[in-house]
Amino acid sequence: MTIAHEDIRIGTLVKVGPRLPEQLTQIVAHGFESFQLVFGGQIGECDLHTLADRVRLVLQPTTATVSSLGIYGNPLIDAQVASDWSRLIDAAGGFGCSLVCGFTGRLTDLPVPDSIPCFREVFSRLAAQAEDRGVRLAFENCEMRGNWERGDWNIAHSPAAWELMFDAVPSASIGLEWEPCHQLVSLVDPLPQLRQWLPKIFHLHGKDANIFWDVIRTHGIRGGRQYIHHRTPGFGDTNWTDVISTLRMGGWRGAIDIEGWHDPVYRDEREMTGQVHALNYLKQCRGGPFVPNPS
């Protein structure tokens, strides 16, 4: 089967574990075109070279690819996580990809600017290594329940922080792993932000949200009431046709990988039902099946 939409592939996240190759064999059959392999907070004892060989063996008969490797610990306060970023940069080529994604990290419970010197120290080194390997680094835009003044995991959740980060480490090899969900949590309109920051967006997570404006109007966002739900694409508020059109008009190439495990309805035994629905929905937003022009 030929993928004619190779500019923007639609895939999913898969957690790295002992049964990863078997799970990939099952999941790829649904028509997913790319996979982000997620290592969690640390890599641990995983033999990356052996894992890459096993993953390549599974995907070789298909047109699916590994879009990226992901690690979501705090490299600014945990030296092991920073070392794991380095390991993934070195290993990415073996998986056939050139992108490593994760959290920037954060100095715990301090304002965002206080983390910038440490960010510069850690990621100047990692960015230089990435440039040498032909790899790019992308930072997830999740606030992880933090804000400008305090938090535990990640500073890369607002444009003001991005400006500080990219000024501190002015490397073409670092950018963003963006999704509309986290911007909706902050009541930001995702599409104008996507247009503005598109040159620095290297990877998209396919995750959306529902905002309950009646709750916000009545109770605000600090009144202890649920005002937003994270959703799988196809069940949320974002117009993904506009997202993909914006990407294409900007000449963007890459993968939108669905981030599951958050939807309040399509979870547990309905997890893959929701993900396959999202896969087919995003393919329709991409334009549906590719139809070649007459010769």
C-alpha positions as CSV (number, residue, x, y, z in Angstrom):
1,M,0.0,0.0,0.0
2,T,1.3,3.4,-0.9
3,I,0.8,6.4,1.5
4,A,0.1,9.3,-0.8
5,H,-0.3,11.7,2.2
6,E,3.4,11.4,3.2
7,D,3.7,15.0,4.0
8,I,1.5,14.5,7.1
9,R,1.2,11.1,8.6
10,I,-1.4,10.1,11.1
11,G,-0.2,7.8,13.9
12,T,-0.4,7.1,17.6
13,L,1.7,7.0,20.8
14,V,2.8,3.6,22.0
15,K,4.4,3.1,25.5
16,V,7.6,1.2,25.5
17,G,7.4,-2.1,27.4
18,P,8.2,-5.8,27.1
19,R,5.4,-6.4,24.7
20,L,6.0,-3.4,22.4
21,P,6.7,-5.4,19.2
22,E,3.6,-7.5,19.7
23,Q,1.4,-4.5,20.4
24,L,2.8,-2.7,17.3
25,T,1.9,-5.7,15.2
26,Q,-1.7,-5.5,16.4
27,I,-2.0,-1.7,16.2
28,V,-0.4,-1.1,12.8
29,A,-3.1,-3.3,11.2
30,H,-5.7,-0.6,12.0
31,G,-4.0,1.7,9.5
32,F,-1.8,3.9,11.7
33,E,1.0,5.4,9.6
34,S,3.5,6.5,12.3
35,F,4.3,5.8,15.9
36,Q,5.9,7.8,18.7
37,L,7.6,5.4,21.1
38,V,7.2,6.7,24.6
39,F,9.7,5.8,27.3
40,G,8.0,7.5,30.2
41,G,10.1,9.4,32.8
42,Q,13.4,7.4,32.2
43,I,14.7,4.7,29.8
44,G,15.8,2.3,32.5
45,E,17.5,-0.9,31.5
46,C,16.1,-0.9,28.0
47,D,18.6,-2.0,25.3
48,L,17.8,0.6,22.6
49,H,19.7,-1.1,19.8
50,T,17.9,-4.4,20.4
51,L,14.6,-2.6,20.6
52,A,15.2,-0.7,17.4
53,D,16.0,-4.0,15.6
54,R,12.7,-5.5,16.9
55,V,10.7,-2.5,15.9
56,R,12.2,-2.4,12.4
57,L,11.3,-6.0,12.0
58,V,7.7,-5.4,12.8
59,L,7.3,-2.3,10.6
60,Q,9.4,-3.5,7.6
61,P,6.5,-5.2,5.8
62,T,4.3,-2.0,6.2
63,T,4.6,1.6,5.2
64,A,4.4,2.8,8.8
65,T,7.4,4.6,10.4
66,V,8.7,5.7,13.8
67,S,8.0,9.4,13.9
68,S,9.8,10.1,17.2
69,L,11.1,8.9,20.5
70,G,9.6,10.5,23.7
71,I,10.8,10.9,27.2
72,Y,8.8,12.8,29.8
73,G,10.9,13.2,33.0
74,N,12.6,16.4,34.4
75,P,16.1,16.8,32.9
76,L,16.7,20.0,34.8
77,I,16.7,18.3,38.2
78,D,17.4,14.7,37.3
79,A,20.8,14.0,35.7
80,Q,19.6,10.5,34.6
81,V,16.8,12.0,32.5
82,A,19.2,14.4,30.9
83,S,21.5,11.4,30.2
84,D,18.5,9.5,28.7
85,W,17.8,12.4,26.3
86,S,21.4,12.0,25.1
87,R,21.0,8.2,24.7
88,L,17.8,8.7,22.6
89,I,19.6,11.3,20.4
90,D,22.3,8.7,19.7
91,A,19.7,5.9,19.2
92,A,17.2,7.8,17.0
93,G,18.8,6.8,13.7
94,G,18.5,3.2,14.5
95,F,14.7,3.6,14.7
96,G,14.7,5.4,11.4
97,C,13.7,8.7,12.9
98,S,15.3,12.0,13.6
99,L,13.2,13.5,16.4
100,V,13.3,13.2,20.2
101,C,10.5,14.8,22.2
102,G,9.8,15.4,25.9
103,F,9.5,17.9,28.7
104,T,12.0,20.7,29.1
105,G,12.0,20.1,32.9
106,R,11.6,22.8,35.5
107,L,13.2,23.9,38.8
108,T,10.4,22.9,41.1
109,D,7.9,25.6,42.3
110,L,9.9,28.5,40.9
111,P,8.8,31.0,38.3
112,V,9.6,30.1,34.7
113,P,12.5,32.6,34.2
114,D,14.3,31.0,37.1
115,S,14.7,27.7,35.1
116,I,16.2,29.4,32.0
117,P,19.9,29.3,33.1
118,C,19.6,25.6,33.9
119,F,17.7,25.0,30.7
120,R,20.5,26.8,28.8
121,E,23.1,24.6,30.5
122,V,21.4,21.3,29.8
123,F,20.0,21.9,26.4
124,S,22.8,23.8,24.8
125,R,24.8,20.6,25.2
126,L,22.0,18.3,24.0
127,A,21.2,20.7,21.1
128,A,24.8,20.5,19.9
129,Q,24.8,16.7,20.1
130,A,21.5,16.7,18.2
131,E,22.9,18.9,15.4
132,D,25.9,16.6,15.1
133,R,23.5,13.6,14.7
134,G,21.0,15.2,12.4
135,V,18.4,15.0,15.1
136,R,15.9,17.6,16.3
137,L,14.4,18.1,19.8
138,A,10.8,19.0,20.4
139,F,9.3,20.1,23.8
140,E,5.8,19.2,24.7
141,N,3.5,22.2,25.4
142,C,1.8,20.6,28.5
143,E,1.6,22.7,31.6
144,M,1.5,19.6,33.9
145,R,-0.7,21.5,36.3
146,G,1.9,24.3,36.6
147,N,1.7,27.9,35.7
148,W,4.1,30.8,35.2
149,E,4.9,31.1,38.9
150,R,5.3,27.5,40.0
151,G,5.2,23.9,38.7
152,D,7.1,20.6,38.8
153,W,7.9,19.4,35.2
154,N,7.8,21.7,32.3
155,I,8.3,25.3,31.4
156,A,7.4,25.0,27.6
157,H,3.7,25.8,28.0
158,S,3.3,29.4,26.9
159,P,4.6,31.6,24.1
160,A,6.4,33.9,26.6
161,A,8.3,30.8,27.9
162,W,9.1,29.7,24.3
163,E,10.6,33.1,23.6
164,L,12.9,32.8,26.7
165,M,13.9,29.2,25.8
166,F,14.7,29.8,22.1
167,D,16.6,33.0,23.0
168,A,18.6,31.0,25.6
169,V,19.4,28.2,23.2
170,P,19.3,29.7,19.7
171,S,19.6,26.4,17.8
172,A,17.6,25.3,14.8
173,S,17.6,21.8,16.3
174,I,15.1,22.7,19.1
175,G,11.4,23.3,18.7
176,L,8.0,22.3,20.0
177,E,5.8,19.3,20.3
178,W,2.5,21.0,20.0
179,E,-1.2,20.1,20.5
180,P,-4.3,22.2,20.8
181,C,-5.5,20.5,24.0
182,H,-3.0,22.2,26.3
183,Q,-3.7,25.6,24.8
184,L,-7.4,25.2,25.2
185,V,-6.7,24.4,28.9
186,S,-5.2,27.9,29.1
187,L,-8.2,29.3,27.1
188,V,-6.0,30.1,24.2
189,D,-7.3,29.9,20.6
190,P,-5.0,27.3,19.1
191,L,-5.2,28.3,15.4
192,P,-3.6,31.8,15.6
193,Q,-0.9,30.3,17.8
194,L,-0.3,27.5,15.3
195,R,0.1,29.9,12.5
196,Q,2.5,32.1,14.4
197,W,4.8,29.3,15.8
198,L,4.6,26.9,12.9
199,P,8.3,27.2,12.0
200,K,9.2,26.0,15.5
201,I,6.7,23.1,15.6
202,F,8.3,19.8,14.8
203,H,5.7,17.3,16.0
204,L,2.0,17.3,16.8
205,H,0.2,15.2,19.5
206,G,-3.3,14.4,18.4
207,K,-5.2,15.4,21.5
208,D,-8.1,17.8,21.9
209,A,-10.4,19.2,24.6
210,N,-13.9,20.2,25.4
211,I,-14.3,23.5,27.2
212,F,-17.4,24.0,29.4
213,W,-18.0,27.7,29.0
214,D,-21.1,27.7,31.2
215,V,-18.9,26.5,34.1
216,I,-16.3,29.1,33.4
217,R,-18.9,31.9,33.2
218,T,-20.4,30.8,36.5
219,H,-17.5,29.6,38.5
220,G,-14.3,30.6,36.7
221,I,-11.4,28.3,36.3
222,R,-10.3,28.2,40.0
223,G,-13.7,27.4,41.6
224,G,-13.1,23.7,42.0
225,R,-15.4,22.8,39.1
226,Q,-14.3,20.7,36.1
227,Y,-14.2,23.2,33.2
228,I,-12.4,21.1,30.6
229,H,-12.0,17.5,29.5
230,H,-9.1,16.3,27.5
231,R,-10.5,14.4,24.4
232,T,-9.3,12.2,21.6
233,P,-9.5,14.0,18.2
234,G,-13.0,13.7,16.7
235,F,-14.7,14.3,20.1
236,G,-13.3,17.7,21.0
237,D,-13.8,21.4,20.1
238,T,-10.8,21.8,17.6
239,N,-11.4,22.0,13.9
240,W,-8.7,19.6,12.8
241,T,-9.4,20.3,9.1
242,D,-8.3,23.9,9.8
243,V,-5.2,22.6,11.7
244,I,-4.1,20.4,8.9
245,S,-4.8,23.1,6.3
246,T,-2.7,25.5,8.3
247,L,0.1,23.0,8.4
248,R,0.0,22.4,4.7
249,M,-0.2,26.0,3.8
250,G,2.9,26.5,5.8
251,G,4.7,23.7,4.0
252,W,4.9,21.6,7.2
253,R,5.9,18.0,7.0
254,G,5.7,15.5,9.9
255,A,3.4,13.4,11.9
256,I,0.3,13.9,14.0
257,D,0.4,11.1,16.6
258,I,-2.7,10.5,18.7
259,E,-2.1,10.7,22.4
260,G,-4.7,8.4,24.0
261,W,-5.4,7.5,27.6
262,H,-7.0,10.8,28.5
263,D,-10.6,10.7,27.1
264,P,-13.3,10.4,29.8
265,V,-15.4,8.2,27.5
266,Y,-13.1,6.4,25.1
267,R,-10.8,4.8,27.7
268,D,-10.1,1.4,29.3
269,E,-11.9,-1.2,27.1
270,R,-13.0,1.6,24.6
271,E,-9.4,3.0,24.3
272,M,-8.6,1.6,20.8
273,T,-12.2,2.2,19.6
274,G,-11.6,5.9,20.3
275,Q,-8.1,5.9,18.8
276,V,-9.2,4.2,15.6
277,H,-12.1,6.6,15.3
278,A,-9.6,9.5,15.8
279,L,-7.3,7.9,13.1
280,N,-10.1,7.8,10.6
281,Y,-11.4,11.2,11.5
282,L,-7.9,12.8,11.1
283,K,-7.5,11.1,7.8
284,Q,-10.7,12.7,6.6
285,C,-9.6,16.1,7.9
286,R,-6.4,15.5,5.9
287,G,-8.6,15.3,2.7
288,G,-9.7,11.6,2.7
289,P,-8.2,9.0,0.5
290,F,-5.6,10.4,-1.9
291,V,-6.9,10.7,-5.5
292,P,-4.2,11.2,-8.2
293,N,-4.8,13.8,-10.9
294,P,-5.4,12.5,-14.4
295,S,-2.3,12.2,-16.5
